[in-house]
Amino acid sequence: MRRKTRTPPSPLPQRHGVDPVRVRLPVDGPWATVREHLVERLSGAGPGAVEAMLDAGHIVRADGRAVAPDAPYEPGMYVWFHRELPDEVPVPFPLEVVHRDEHLVVVDKPHFLATTPRGAHVAETALARLRRELGIPTLTAAHRLDRLTAGLVLFTVRPEERGVYQTLFRDRRVRKEYEAVAPYDPALALPRTVRSRIVKERGVLTAREVAGEPNAVTRVELVEHRADGLARYRLVPGTGQTHQLRVHMNALGVPILGDPLYPVVTGPVPAGDFRRPLQLLARALEFTDPVTGAEHRFRSGRTLQAWSSYGEWAGQ
């Protein structure tokens, strides 16, 4: 049985709170040089990008030495480099720290701020911003919220403890409560538990319900409603499928306000468009700390704008 090779630590520091990219060269392959493999593998970087980084000494080995432009191919070799950061529109809303100790940081994330770097959102993410603002380069996310959803997100401080906190979410030992603003339907009998099978295909913006064994469970409760036809709902997910709450609310005939995908696809919301945020909030997190044994109950202090000031949210 082959022993798993230990991944060496990065020889490069973070930049703007963002980790360098790590690439491991395949054990088998037809490439004569490191450059040939990286040009093929990183084709999305653009013509000449890999060559320029090699010439500048920006691609390094595990010992921090620059990879020579003509370096021969070494199977299993690790290399690191910093990608060019995309031009990002700053998200002009604060990221509020709800709790901080030697193990955890819990924050109240605003709408439009991605949780972790991905695609066009890299430095303008909750993780990168927190690393910069708190000075904790080891910070990692234990779970994620969609960019358009506001509310509570848990980050871990110590890399060696990240796994046990992630396991809490994987094993559904965290009670999560959400709040949403959506139309009021007096004919909709609530509370109820919605169960369905949801699939999300790669490259498709929306998830959809299909026949089959349910893999998505959501408890939906009516908190209050008012004369203008809006209502505030409490959503308690029993599972964590992509877009689950949005799909279930849409299936009930009360789609969440500001949703660019359900029931009609009008998105994705472009960066810099901060109008009409999705009226979905991760309101509460409750769990037993697997490291300290403490009982944690965190609650967002945010108010969904369409409920507090519908005209302002709608741009009227």
Buried (B, 14 or more C-beta within 10 A) or exposed (E): EEEEEEEEEBBBEBEEBBBBBBBEBEEEEEBEBBBBBBBEBBEEBEEEBBEEBBEEEBBBBBEEEBBBBEBEBBEEBBBBBBBEBEEBBEBEBEBBBBBBEEBBBBBBBBBBBBBBBEEEBBBBBBBBBBBBEBEBEEBBBBBBBBBBBBBBBBBBBBEEBBEBBBEBBEEEEBEBBBBBBBBBBEEBEBEEEBBBBBBBEEEEEBBBBEEEEBBBBBBBBBEEBEEEEBBBBBBBBBEBBEBBBBBBBBBBEBBBBBBBBBEEEEBEBEBEEBEBBBBBBBBBBBBEBBBEEEEBEBBBEBEBBBBEEBEEBEEE
